[in-house]
Amino acid sequence: MKDFDHLLMVWQGQPKLEPVAVEEVLKQVKKGMSSLTRNLFWSITGMLLALFGISMVMLFFVFHSWITYAGIAVILSTMVIYVLMMIRDYRLINKQDLTIDPSSYLQSLKEYQKSRATIYGWMYYLYVLLLSVGLTLYFFEVLQSASTQFKLAAYGLTAAWLLFCTFYLKGRIFASEQEKLNLMIDRLVRLQEQFN
């Protein structure tokens, strides 16, 4: 019984969470969401510009091997799928107003977080694998007349860049985004519990 009394005393001694100011939470969440939507918008814009550039290479350069065209097609299709997923995510977080229905907004924020976790999970590795296959097929003809040292440098730098993006940048970007999302979701959950 002594342990129960001690446990009760420790539990009652826990600091109470102060009620959060609604305006402050809404302001912070809107600021965080505008930052995420802005980053996503510029990512989509950059990918669309890259798609345009690669399409121009495919249309205006003449290649002799169908393997090169297959490589470009793999790259383009992979990028189109990735852009469509980013547009879907952008629409998901940009379509609702937080002040109209906070519960559905919280739900869409959780859906966005789950979607981004999927994208940055195994799908990103699939994306990098398909880009690597496409670049390998593209380089097959483009580097055919290059020296062995140049081929090794081109393949090596491309592989190094893809590995850097996959194992270094991806983790940092994902962790930062997840941290921001978790903070916003926690604030909204706390606000929701305050009014229930």
N, C-alpha and C positions, 0 to 999 in steps of 0.2 A: 504494500500500500504506500510505503514511503517513496518508492520509485515512481508510482503514479502521481503522487503529490508533487514530486520534484519535476517530473515531465510536464505537468499542468502549469507549474510555476514558470518553467522555461518557455513554454508555448505562449503563455500570457505576457511574458516579458519581451516577446518579439516586437520590433517596431511596427507600428501600423502604417500601411501605405496611405499616404495622403491622397485625397481626391485630386485628379488631374484637371487642369483647366481646359475646358472643351476647345476654346478658341486657340489656345497654344498648341494642343495636339493636332487640330485640323490644319493649322498653319504649317507645322513641322511635316505632317504627312503630305500635304500639297507640295511643299518645297522638295521633299524627297522624291515624290512621284514625278514632278516636273524635271528633276535631274535625270531620273531613269528614262523617261520618255524622250528627253532631248538626246541622251546618249544612244538610245535605240534608233531614233530618227536619223542621226548622223551615221550610224552603222549601216542602216538601210540605204542611205544616200551613197555612201562609199561603195557598197556592194553593187548598187545599180550602175554606178560609174565604171566599176571594174567589168561588169557584165557588158556594158556598152563597148568598152575598149577591146575586150576579147572577141566580141561579135564582129567588130570592125576588122580585127586581124583575120578572122575566118572568112569574111566577105571579100576583103581587098588584097589579101596576099594569096598567091597561087602556090599550092603545095603539090608535090608530085605523088605523094603516097597517101593512101586512104587512112593509114595509121595516124597520121598527123591530124586529119579531120576528126577521126574517132577520139583522139586525145582532147581536142578542143571541145567536142561535143560532150565528153564526160565532164570536163571542167564546167562548161556552161550549165549542163543539167544539174550538177551538184550545187552550183551557186544559186540557180533559180529556186531549187527546193529550200535551200537555207534562207534565201530572201523571203520566200513565202511564209516560212515559219516565223521569221522576225516580224513580218507585217501582221501576222495573226496575233503575235504577242503585243505588238504596238496597239492594235485595235482593242485588245482585251483590257489593257490598263488605261487606255485613253478614252474609252467609250462612256464611262460613267462619271457622275459627279459625286464626290464624297458626301456632300451635304444633303443630297436628296435621299439616299438610302444607304446609310453606313454599313448595315449588315451585308447587303449584296456586294457593296464595294469591298468589304473585308473578304468575302468569299472569292471575288474575282482576283483580288490580290494574292490569295492563297493559290488559286489556279495558275496565275502567272508564275508564282514562285515554283510550283511543281513543274510547269512547262519548261522554265529556264533550267531547272535541275536536270530534266531529261535531255534538253539540248546540250547542256554542258557536260552531260554524262557520256554515255556510250555513243550518242549520235554525233558528237563532235569528233570522236575518233573515226567514225565512219566517214564523216565529211573530209577529214584530213587524208584518210586512206584513198578515197576516190579522187581527191585533188592530186595526190601523189601519183596515182595510176595515170590520170590525165596528163600530168606534166611529163611523166616518163614517155608516154606515147608521143607527145608533142615534140619532146627533145630528140626522139629517135631520128627524125628526118632533119630537124633544124640543126642539130649538132653533128650530122653525118660527116661533113667535110672538115670539121674542127680537129685540132690536134688532141692527142690523148690527154695532155695536161689541162687543156681548156675544158674538155668534157668532164674530167674529174673535178675541176674547180666548179663548173656549173652544177653538176649533180650534187657535189658536196655542199656548196652554199645553199642550194635549194633544200636539201635534206636538213641542214643545220637550221635554216630559217623555220621550216615546218616543225622540227623538234623543239626549238625555242618557243614557238607559239603554243605548241601543244602542252609541253610540260612545265613551262614557266609562266607565260602570260595568261594562259587559260585559267590556271589556278588562282592567280592574283585577282584577275577580273571577276571570276566567279565568287571568290570569297568576299570581295568588296561588295558586290551586288547582293549577295545573300545576307550579309551583315546589315545593309541598309533595309532590305525587305523585312528581315526579322525584327528590326527595331520599329519599323512602321506597323507591322502586324501586332507586335506586343503593345504598342501604344493604343492601337484601335481596340484590341481585346480588353485592355485595361479600362478604356473608356466605355466599352460596351458593358462590362461587368459592373461598372460604377452606376449605370442606369438600370440594371436588372435587379 
